[in-house]
Amino acid sequence: MIVVTPAHDTGKDAVSPATGAQPVVGGPGARRPTITDVAKAAGVSIAVVSYALNGRPGVSAATRERVLRVADEFGWRPSAAARSMRSGPRAVGLVVDRGLTGPAGYGAHVLELVVALQEVLATRGLALVLQVVEDLPAAVGLYGEWWAERRFDVMVVTDVRAEDPRLDALRRLRIPAVVVGGGDVPGEVANVHVDDELAAERVGRYLIELGHRRVGVVTGPAALLRTRARTAGLQHALDAGGAVLVHEPTAGSPEEAAAAARRLLTGDQPPTAVVFDTDHMAVAALDVARRTGLAVPWDVSVVALSDSPLCRLATPSITALPSVHADLGTAVGEAVLAVLDQQPSPVRHIEIGGLAVRGSTGPRSR
């Protein structure tokens, strides 16, 4: 069934110039026109109206034009709910963990990804259904609830952890999905992979070239595959250069990053360079350095693994890897469309560009 909605209320019936019929609109209490009314006014069957409105074959060009003209004169559009009943939800789900989505945490880049993703989905008329939950078990529960209610066609999964229960739920429920930054995800699951390890390795080599031999890294949760990849990349570069890496995992907030930076910089063997997961973490560290009497970059160098205007506007400006969230959103959208088209599960790779060297890094001086 297609539910139709009048575009406006004229207060009196009007005669269709195409058919001479009166659209079923009017003053208060007038019922909304139905597909039956459109069929009668166009002089065709309900099936022909449905075929014409949905662009399906079997209807002549003249008949299709007449049906569309009558429908337009009646001032209605097919109901989104009715479309869902007929052809599926036409939506993509994205459930994110509140612990990583604070206004000044990992969530600062979520909007950039979402905007790029939605631009791709819009080319197919797909909506993006986004909900923030408290934790991973809540996400798993929502997956099952939404899937049972046919709320979405494909689920997008971000911030993948080691032994992630969401991936188990996707396999158990046989939910079509695109996993973002999940490394080598087992099974037939579409995956958009960001080469965090290689990018972090480049950062490590850069710091070695500057003479740093003790480097700290402040990251998000250690269970995140992204954290593990970045830490592994730094470790590989520093091992090759004869340097030491000190890892301080946090929950991802700037406050926790500041506390971790203070522990590193006031310890018995403070690092001469510290790498931070996000722009907000790195900016918070600049304040910690000032409060502890250290000058950036002469006493300690600071690097962010994701760039933003904050990095460029900070004093000193922060050396950073470019953000890939917009490219990531586009690639995720393309992977979603491939899943909907029932193509073989795609694996797309996003490479992170070169390091933007700014005032927060310099040669080791102590």
N, C-alpha and C positions, 0 to 999 in steps of 0.2 A: 504494500500500500504506500502511496506517495501522499503526504499531507501537504497541502498548499496554503500559502499565507498571503492575504492581500497586501499590496504595497502601500495603499492609501485608502482612505474612506472619503468618497465624494459627497456622501449625504443623500445621493439618489442614484438609481440605476442608470447605467449608460448602455447604449446599443453598440455591439461590436460591428465595426464597418466591414470586417472580413466575413462575418456570418449572419449578421442581423440578430444574433442572440444577445440576451442580456446577462452580463456577468453577475454572479451571485455575490454582490457587495451591497453596501448600503449603510444605513444609520445603525444606532445601537441595537444589539440583538440580532443583527443580520448574521447568518452562518457563513463560515468560510467556504470558498469554493473547493470542490473535490476533483479528483481525476475524472470522475464520471461526468461532472459538469463540463470539463474541458473536452472530453470525448464527444458529448452531445453537441456542443457548440461547433466543433470542428467537423462533425459528421463522420466520425470514425469510431472504431472500437477502443476499449480501454487498453488492450494490448498494443494497438498501434500507437497510442499516446505514449505508453511506457517506452516502446522501442524508439520513437522519435526523440523523446526527451533525453534518453541515455545514449544516443548516437549509435544504436545497434543497427545492423543491416536488415533488409527486408521491408524497408519503407522507402517509397519514391521520394525524390528531392522535393517535388511539388507538395506532397502530403506532409513531409517533415516541416517544410517552411510554413504551411498552414497551421499545423499544430503549435509550432513555436510562436507564431504570431498571435494565436488565440490565447495561449498561456501567458504571453506578455501583456495582452490587453486585460486579462483577468487580474494581472498584478500579483503573481505568486511564484514561489520557488520551492523546489523539493525540500522536504524536511531532512535535516541531518540525521535525526533519529531513525527515520524510515530508511534512509540510505544505509545506515549501519545494519539494520535488520536484514536488508537485502544482500549487501555485498561485503559486510564486515565493518569493523570499527574505523578503518582508515586513519589510524593514529599510531604513534610511536611512543613507547613508555621510557621514562628516565627517572629512576628513583635514586636519590643521593643521600648520603649519610650526613646528618647534622654536625657530627664531630669534625668534618672536613669542609664545611660550607659557611663558616663564620664570615662576616663582612670584611674581615682583615686577615683571613686565612686562605686555604686553598680555594675557597669559594669565590675569591676575587676574580679568578679567571673563568669561572663557570659560565658567566653571562656571555663572554666572548665565544666560547665553544657553542653555547646554545643558539646564539644568533646565527652563526655560520651553519650550524646543523639545520635550523629551521628554514633558512634560505633554500637549501637543497630540497628539503621535504616539501616545501611550498610548490615546487615545480610539478609535483604529483597530487597536489591538494591534500597532503597529509598534515595532520596536526601533531604537535609535540605535547604529551601529557607529562608534566614534571611534578614530582612530590618529594619533599624533604622528610626523612624519617630519623628516628633517634639512633638506630644502630642496625647492624646487619641482620639480626633475626627479624626485626620489623620489616626490613626490605624483602626478605624471603616470604614473609606472610603476605605482604602486599602483592608480590608477584603472583602467588596462587589465587588471591582474591580477584585481581584484575583479569587474570587469564580466564578464570571461571566465568566472569561477567563479560568477556569479550570486549575489554576496554581498549586493547591495542593489538596491532599486528606483529610488531617486532619490539623487543626490549633492548635498550642500550645500557651497557654495564660499564661504569667508570671506577677508578680507584680500586683496582683489583688487589686482593690480598693473597698471601700464600694460604692454601687450603681454604679458599673462599666458599662459604656455604651457598652463596648466590649462584655460583656456577653449578654446584650440585643440584640446586633446585631447577635451574634451566634444563639440565639433562633429564631430570626425573619427570618434569612436566612436559618435556619436548617443546619448549618455547623457542621460537625463532629469535635469535639474538645477535647483536654485534658487541664484542668485548673490546674495550678501549685500553690500550697500553697494558695488555695482559701477558706479554711475552709469548712463549710457546704454549698456548692454551690447548689442552688435549681435546680430542673429539672434533666432530664436524661443526665448528663454531666460527663464524666470521670474526676476524680480528683486525683491528687497526693498531699497529705496533709503532711505538715511538722509540727511536734508538737512543735512549737515555744513557746507556752504558758507554757508547762511543763518544757522546758529547761530554760526559763527565771525565772520560779519559783525556780528552783534549784539554780540559781545564787543569787536570793534574799535571800534564806535560808543561803547560804554560807556567804553572807555579814552580815547577822544578827548574825551568829555564831562568826564572827570576832568582833562583838560589834558595828557595824555601825548602827546608828539610823536616819540618814538623808542621803538619797541616790539620786543622780541625774541620769537621763537617757537621753541620746541624741540619737534621732532616725531619720529615714527618715520621709517622709510626713505622717501626722497623718491619712490621708485617706487610707493608705495601710493597708490591713488586717493583714499583717505580723507585722506591727508596733503596731496595736491594740492588737494582740495576745501577743506579747512580753511585752508590757506595762501592760496588764492585769495580766500576770504571775508574774511580779515583784511586782505589787501592792498587789496581793493576799498574797505573801510571807511576804512582809513588814508589811501589816496590821496585819497578824498573829503574827509578832514579835514586834508589837508596834512601828514601824518605819515609817518615812515619805518619800514619793517618790515625786520628783520634775521632771516633764517631760518637755524637751525642744525639740520639733519637728523641723526638718530642711528639706531642699530639698534633702539632702543626700550627699553634697559635703564635702570634708575635711575642706575647708575654712569656710563653715557655721558651721561645727561641732566645729572648733576651736573658732569661735565667741561665740557659745552657751556655750562651756566650760568656756570661760573667764567670761561670765555673771554669770554662776553658782559659780565659784571659787572666784569671787571678790564681790559677793553680801553680804547683811547684815548677812545672815545665810547660809554660804557655806556648801555644803555636804562634808562628809568625804570619800565618795566613789562615783564614777561616772561610769555608764555603757554605752557603745557605741555600736551602731548597727554594725559597720564594723571595720575591722582592720585599714583602713586608717584614720577613725575618731579617733580611740584610739591613734594612733601614733601622729596625730596632737595635741591631748590633752597633750601628754607628753611635747611637746615644750611649750604649754601654761602654764603648771604647772611650768616649769623652769623659764619662763619669769615673772611669778607672785611671784616668790620666794618660791614656795612650793616644797617640796621633795616627790617624789613617791617612796615607799608607805607610808612613815612615816606621811606625812601631808594629803595625799589623795590617795586612792586606785583607780586603773583603771582596768576595765574589758572590753573585746571585745566579742561581741556575734557571731563572726565568725573568726576563726583562719586562719593564713597564715604564710609564712616565715617572713613577716614584723613583726609580733608579736613576733616571736622567736628571731629575730635579733635586735630588739629594745633594748634600754638601759634605764631602766631595761626591761627585756623581759615581755611581757604582758600576763596576765592570760586571757584565752579565751575558748569559746566553740568550739569544732571541726567543721570545714566546712563540710557541707553535699552536696555540689553542684555536686560532681561526682556521689554520690549515687542517688541524685535527678535526674540527667540527665539519668541515667540508668533506673530508675523507670518510668520516663516520656516516654522513648523509648518503654518500655514494655507495657505501657498503650496505646500508639499509635498503636502498633501492635494488641492489643486486640480490639481496635475500628475498625481497618481495617478488622479484622476477624469477626466483627459483634457479638462479645461477649457482655454480659450485661455490662453496663457502669461500669468500674472498679473504686474502690477507694483504693488507695495504701497509706500506712502511712510510713513516714520516721521519725525514732526516732533520736534525737541528742544525742551523747555520753556525757560522763562525762566531767566536767570542767578540763582543763589543768591549774593547779595552778603554777604560775611563780612569778617573782620578783616584779610585779606591784601591788600586793595586800598584805595587812598585817592588824594586829589588829588596831582598832581605837585608836588613841593616842591623840586626842584633842576633 
